[in-house]
Amino acid sequence: MSSAMARHLVRRRKSSRNRYYQGPVTDHFDGVRFFHPGLPSSDKSLLEIFKWKLFGKAVPWPKMVPGRVGVRPAQRVEDLQITHIGHASYLIQAGGSNILVDPVWAARASPVKWSGPHRYNPPSVAFEDLPPIHAVLVTHNHYDHLDTDAVRRLWEVHRPRIFAPHGNDAIIHADAPEIEVQTGDWWTVFSVSENIRVTIVPSYHWSSRGLWDRRMALWGGYVLETPAGLIYCAGDTAYRDGAIFKEIGKRFGPSLVAVLPIGAYAPRWFMQTQHANPQEAVQIAQDCGATNVLGVHWGTFALTDEPFHEPADQLQAAAQAKALEGIHFEALRPGDTWMNA
């Protein structure tokens, strides 16, 4: 880095208007905003958003999308099972620990309760029926992933350890300053228990809670090292050049389970740099060496233009087209539970 560029970055950092995080400049943080090094920005202009909304061909969803309700997970699981609560929320039970990923019980993925994408099925597990929660993993701050009211309720009832990428603690503290949140950068390692540790890993996505805070908080996924095996939770991610998935496979080895997003991908000209489609999810599984792939992020909130059932249909079609052996693919509906065989 040239001295002139270094001085520019220092000046920019000193005048930072980042409301969530103040930290040193890195290869993916310029002092104000996080970014994907070596890749074009995934940001969309107001003109592009207007074009999508005006000329997009969204397929209407039915009034209700199938999903189980009244699921009561076991209080404790020694091996491994994963229960889909809805959209990108799921419960991982492994080695005696209960870990929630992106817990959202809100009726809408929105900053307000009267507008925005609404649920087409309720959470499969009632909040009161949760087992003791030992940890919460937050991947990023979009409203379909970070429900601060749910996080506050979890803290009040269960006192879990809460982990998140940089800047997301400030968002949680704005609603509940008493909550303890541990944050880190990509590749930061945390211990959930004596036999489980989690690592924040990169994803190809972005963040915002409003109009003026784009990419001011970091986003990512998680790798969980458990007695039953390796679990890769991708969070929201595009495929792009695929480099991060190969790197995750290289650093950690093959995953027993990869929980991958398969929905919210249409139209591709708009979503390609933000969300993987089912075909790309199959490629991610190959890149990171997953044995079992669980598809989430579909069938609860109508965020984009594809019909509700298409992600599940296309995941199976994409897997069959590649004639992959030794990899099990399953699109989880709310209430589905995957158990380690």
C-alpha positions in Angstrom: 0.0 0.0 0.0 1.4 3.4 -0.9 2.0 6.1 1.7 -0.6 8.3 0.0 -3.2 5.5 0.1 -2.4 4.8 3.8 -2.9 8.5 4.7 -6.2 8.5 2.8 -7.4 5.5 4.7 -6.4 7.0 8.0 -8.2 10.2 7.3 -11.3 8.3 6.2 -11.1 6.2 9.4 -10.8 9.3 11.6 -13.9 10.8 9.9 -15.8 7.5 10.0 -19.5 7.8 10.1 -19.9 4.1 10.9 -22.4 3.9 13.7 -21.8 0.2 14.5 -18.1 -0.5 14.5 -14.7 1.3 14.8 -11.8 -0.9 14.1 -8.5 -1.0 12.1 -8.4 -1.0 8.4 -8.1 -4.5 6.9 -8.2 -6.1 3.5 -12.0 -6.1 3.8 -12.7 -3.0 5.9 -11.8 0.5 4.7 -12.4 2.2 8.0 -16.1 2.9 7.2 -17.5 -0.1 5.3 -16.8 -3.8 4.9 -16.4 -5.2 1.4 -15.3 -8.3 -0.6 -11.6 -7.9 -1.5 -10.9 -8.4 -5.2 -14.6 -8.5 -6.3 -16.9 -5.8 -7.7 -19.4 -4.3 -5.2 -22.7 -6.1 -4.7 -24.4 -2.8 -4.0 -27.5 -2.0 -6.1 -28.6 1.5 -7.0 -32.0 2.9 -6.5 -32.5 2.8 -10.3 -31.7 -0.9 -10.3 -34.1 -1.5 -7.4 -36.8 0.5 -9.2 -36.2 -1.5 -12.4 -36.7 -4.8 -10.5 -39.8 -3.7 -8.7 -41.4 -2.2 -11.8 -40.5 -4.9 -14.4 -40.0 -7.9 -12.2 -42.3 -10.9 -12.6 -42.9 -12.1 -9.0 -44.9 -15.3 -8.8 -47.6 -15.0 -6.1 -47.4 -17.4 -3.1 -50.4 -19.2 -1.7 -51.9 -17.8 1.5 -50.2 -20.5 3.5 -47.0 -22.5 2.7 -46.8 -26.0 4.2 -44.8 -26.3 7.4 -45.1 -28.2 10.7 -46.0 -26.5 13.9 -45.9 -27.6 17.5 -42.5 -29.3 17.2 -40.9 -30.0 20.6 -37.2 -30.7 20.3 -35.5 -32.9 22.7 -34.0 -31.2 25.8 -30.6 -32.7 25.1 -28.9 -34.5 22.1 -25.6 -36.2 22.5 -25.0 -36.9 18.8 -26.4 -34.4 16.3 -29.7 -33.2 15.0 -30.8 -30.0 13.2 -34.4 -28.7 13.4 -35.6 -26.1 10.9 -37.7 -23.4 12.6 -38.4 -21.5 9.4 -36.6 -19.5 6.7 -32.9 -19.2 8.0 -33.7 -20.0 11.6 -32.7 -23.5 12.8 -31.7 -25.3 16.0 -28.5 -27.3 16.1 -28.3 -29.9 18.9 -24.9 -31.5 19.3 -22.7 -32.9 22.1 -25.2 -31.8 24.7 -25.4 -28.2 23.5 -28.4 -26.4 21.9 -27.4 -23.7 19.4 -29.8 -21.4 17.6 -28.8 -19.9 14.3 -30.4 -16.6 13.2 -33.4 -16.9 15.5 -36.4 -15.0 14.0 -39.8 -15.3 15.6 -41.1 -12.0 14.2 -44.3 -12.0 12.1 -42.5 -9.7 9.5 -38.9 -9.4 8.3 -39.1 -5.6 8.6 -38.2 -2.7 10.8 -41.9 -2.1 11.4 -44.7 -4.5 12.5 -47.3 -3.2 10.0 -45.5 -3.6 6.7 -42.8 -5.6 5.0 -42.4 -9.3 4.1 -44.7 -11.4 6.3 -44.5 -15.1 7.3 -46.3 -17.6 5.2 -45.9 -20.2 8.0 -45.4 -19.7 11.7 -42.2 -20.8 13.5 -42.3 -24.6 13.8 -41.1 -24.4 17.4 -43.0 -22.1 19.8 -40.7 -19.9 21.7 -41.9 -21.5 25.0 -41.1 -25.0 23.6 -37.4 -24.4 23.0 -35.0 -26.5 25.0 -32.3 -24.7 27.1 -30.4 -22.5 24.6 -26.7 -22.4 25.2 -25.6 -20.3 22.2 -27.0 -18.0 19.5 -25.1 -17.5 16.2 -26.0 -14.3 14.3 -24.8 -14.2 10.7 -25.7 -10.6 9.7 -28.1 -7.8 10.4 -30.8 -8.2 7.7 -34.3 -8.4 9.3 -34.9 -11.9 8.1 -31.8 -13.0 10.1 -31.6 -10.7 13.1 -34.7 -10.3 15.2 -33.5 -8.3 18.1 -36.8 -8.9 20.0 -36.2 -12.7 19.8 -32.6 -12.2 20.9 -33.7 -10.2 23.9 -36.3 -12.8 24.9 -33.7 -15.6 24.5 -31.3 -13.6 26.8 -34.0 -13.1 29.4 -35.0 -16.7 29.5 -31.8 -18.7 28.7 -28.8 -16.4 29.1 -27.1 -18.0 26.0 -23.7 -17.0 24.7 -24.3 -14.8 21.7 -21.8 -14.6 18.8 -21.9 -12.3 15.8 -19.6 -10.6 13.2 -18.3 -7.1 14.0 -20.8 -4.4 14.4 -23.9 -6.5 15.1 -23.5 -6.1 18.8 -24.3 -2.4 18.5 -27.5 -3.2 16.7 -28.6 -5.7 19.4 -27.6 -3.2 22.2 -29.7 -0.5 20.6 -32.7 -2.5 21.7 -31.2 -4.4 24.7 -28.0 -2.8 26.1 -27.8 -5.4 28.9 -27.2 -8.3 26.5 -23.6 -9.7 26.3 -22.5 -10.2 22.7 -19.1 -11.5 21.6 -18.1 -10.3 18.1 -15.3 -11.1 15.8 -13.9 -10.9 12.3 -13.8 -13.6 9.7 -11.8 -16.6 11.0 -12.3 -15.6 14.6 -12.8 -18.7 16.8 -15.1 -19.0 19.9 -15.7 -21.8 22.3 -19.4 -22.7 22.9 -18.5 -25.5 25.4 -15.6 -27.8 26.2 -16.3 -29.9 23.1 -17.7 -27.4 20.6 -16.1 -24.4 19.0 -17.4 -22.1 16.3 -15.5 -20.0 13.7 -16.9 -17.0 11.8 -16.2 -17.6 8.1 -16.6 -15.3 5.1 -19.7 -15.2 2.9 -20.5 -13.2 -0.2 -23.2 -10.9 1.0 -23.8 -7.5 2.6 -25.6 -5.8 5.4 -27.9 -3.0 6.4 -30.7 -2.1 8.7 -31.8 1.1 6.9 -31.0 3.4 4.0 -27.7 4.8 5.2 -25.8 2.0 6.9 -25.0 -0.4 4.1 -22.0 -2.6 4.8 -21.3 -0.9 8.2 -21.6 -4.2 10.0 -19.9 -7.4 9.0 -21.7 -10.5 7.7 -20.6 -14.1 7.5 -21.3 -17.8 8.2 -20.0 -20.3 10.8 -18.2 -23.5 11.0 -19.0 -25.6 14.1 -16.5 -28.3 15.2 -18.5 -30.8 17.2 -18.0 -34.3 18.5 -20.3 -35.6 15.8 -18.5 -33.8 13.0 -18.1 -30.5 11.2 -21.1 -28.3 10.5 -20.9 -25.5 7.9 -23.6 -22.8 8.3 -23.2 -20.5 5.3 -25.6 -17.8 6.3 -26.6 -15.7 3.3 -24.2 -16.0 0.5 -23.8 -15.7 -3.3 -21.4 -18.0 -5.2 -19.4 -15.5 -7.1 -15.9 -16.8 -7.7 -16.3 -19.7 -5.2 -13.0 -19.0 -3.6 -14.3 -18.8 0.0 -15.9 -22.2 -0.2 -12.8 -23.9 -1.4 -10.9 -22.1 1.4 -13.3 -23.3 4.0 -12.9 -26.8 2.8 -9.1 -26.4 2.8 -8.9 -25.0 6.3 -11.4 -27.4 8.0 -11.7 -30.4 5.8 -14.9 -32.1 4.7 -18.1 -31.1 6.4 -20.6 -33.7 7.7 -23.4 -31.2 7.2 -23.6 -27.9 5.2 -26.7 -25.8 5.9 -27.0 -23.7 2.7 -29.3 -21.0 1.5 -31.3 -22.0 -1.6 -34.0 -19.3 -2.0 -34.4 -15.6 -2.7 -32.4 -15.7 -6.0 -34.7 -14.3 -8.7 -34.2 -12.3 -10.9 -30.6 -13.4 -11.4 -29.4 -10.1 -12.9 -30.3 -8.5 -9.5 -29.6 -11.3 -7.0 -26.6 -13.1 -8.4 -24.1 -11.2 -6.3 -26.2 -11.6 -3.1 -27.9 -15.0 -3.0 -26.9 -18.4 -4.4 -29.5 -20.3 -6.4 -30.0 -24.1 -5.9 -27.5 -25.0 -8.7 -24.9 -22.8 -7.0 -25.7 -24.4 -3.6 -24.8 -27.8 -5.2 -21.5 -26.4 -6.3 -20.8 -24.9 -2.8 -21.4 -28.4 -1.4 -18.8 -29.8 -3.8 -16.3 -27.0 -3.1 -16.4 -27.4 0.7 -16.7 -31.2 0.6 -20.0 -31.6 2.4 -21.6 -35.0 2.8 -25.1 -33.8 3.7 -26.7 -30.6 2.4 -29.7 -29.0 4.1 -31.4 -26.2 2.1 -32.9 -23.3 4.1 -33.8 -19.7 3.4 -36.9 -20.5 1.3 -40.6 -21.0 1.8 -41.3 -18.6 4.7 -40.8 -15.0 3.5 -41.5 -14.0 -0.1 -38.4 -11.9 -0.6 -37.9 -12.3 -4.4 -39.6 -13.4 -7.6 -39.4 -17.2 -7.7 -42.4 -19.4 -6.7 -42.2 -20.8 -3.2 -41.7 -24.4 -4.2 -39.1 -23.8 -6.9 -35.9 -23.7 -4.6 -36.7 -27.2 -3.3 -37.6 -28.6 -6.8 -34.4 -27.1 -8.3 -32.1 -28.3 -5.6 -33.1 -31.9 -6.3 -33.0 -31.4 -10.0 -29.5 -29.8 -9.8 -28.2 -32.6 -7.7 -29.6 -35.2 -10.0 -28.2 -33.4 -13.1 -24.7 -33.7 -11.6 -25.2 -37.3 -10.7 -23.4 -36.8 -7.4 -22.6 -39.8 -5.3 -22.1 -39.7 -1.6 -23.8 -36.4 -1.1 -27.4 -36.2 0.4 -29.4 -33.2 -0.5 -32.6 -32.1 1.4 -34.6 -28.9 1.3 -35.9 -28.4 4.8 -39.4 -27.3 5.4 -40.3 -25.7 8.8 -40.5 -28.4 11.4 -38.2 -30.9 9.5 -35.5 -32.5 11.6 -32.3 -33.9 10.2 -30.6 -36.6 12.4 -27.1 -37.9 12.0 -27.5 -41.5 10.7 
